[in-house]
Amino acid sequence: MRRLKTFWQEFRDAAPGNRFRDRYRRRRDQRHRGQTQLSRPIIVVLALLCCIVAIPLMITPGPAFVFWGLAAFLIAGESAWAARMLDWIELKGREWWGDWRRSRARQKPAELDR
């Protein structure tokens, strides 16, 4: 449990746009030092299982995001390409979220005048 908490803190504290690549580099370094406890095939199977669980949960709001996020986290530790893509998606998502929040903030005063 302590190790999982450490993984999460390192991931959370990493700079946006570098989180997944940092995760990939840490996993790669662990594999080279022989410190990894789970092998690549097991992690890929776990990620696929998360995706399989997430698909039926997509009809309900919310729970599928947890499994999609977990699958992305697992895959990013094993694939440099996936890590780069997920970092790019994170930056675009943050940009979109900021734009949406700013547009909502501009709309609120106009709605109060009605």
N, C-alpha and C positions, 0 to 999 in steps of 0.2 A: 504494500500500500504506500509506503514511503517513496518507493521508486516511481510509482505512478504520479504521486504528488510532485516530485521533482521534475518529471517529464513535463507535466502541465505548467509548472512555474516557469521553466525555461522557455516553453512555447509561448506562454502569455507575455513574458517579459521581452521577447525578441521584437525587433522593429517591424512594423507592418511592411509587407513587401519582401521580407526576408525570413519570415517565420518557418515556412515549409522547407526552404533551402537549408536553413540552419539545422532543422530536424534531420534532413537527408544527410548532411555532413556529419552530424553526431552519430547517426546509425552506421554510416560508412566507416567512421573511425572505430566504432565498437566492433564491427565485423572484422576489421584488420587486426585489432588487438585480441580478438577471440573472446570478447566480453559479452557478446549478445547471447541471450538465453533462448530466444525464439528464432528459428531459421526463416529464411525468406519464404519458402513455400507455405509455412504455417501462417505467417502474417498475411500473405496474399489470400489464403483461404478465409481467414478471419475477416478481411476486408470484403470479400465476396459475400460472406454470410451477412455482414452488416447491410450490404446493398440489397440482398434478398429480403431481409427483414424490413428494410425501408420502403420497398415497393408497395406492399399492401398498406403500409401506414400512411402513404401519401394521401389517402382519402380523408384523413383526419388532420386538422390543423396542428402542427407542432412536432409530434413525436418523430416523424421521419427525419427532421433536420438533425437530430441527435445522431442517428445511425449514419446518415450521409456524411456528417462531419467526422465521425469516428472512422469511417471507411477512408475518407480523404486523408486524415491524419496518418493512418496506417500505410496507405499507398505512398504518401509523400516521403516516408522514411525509407522506401525501397527503390524509388524511381526519381532520378534527377529531373527528367522531363515533366513528370507529374508535379514535382515540387515547384518548378518554374511556373507551370500553368496555374497552380493554386495560389502562388504569390501574386501573379498577375490578376487573377480573379478577385483576390482579396482587395487589391488596390482599386480595381474598377468598382467593386461593390461598395467600398468606403466612399469613393467619389460620387457614385450614384446616390448613396444614402445621405451624404452631405448636401447634394443638390436638392434632393427631395425635402429634407428638413428645412433648408433655406426657403424653398418655394412655399412650404406650409406656413412658415413664419410670416412671409409676406402676405399670405392670404388671410390670416387671422384678423388683422386690424380691419380689413375690408368687410369681413363677415360681421364684425361687431357693430359697424355703422348701420347695418340694415335694420 
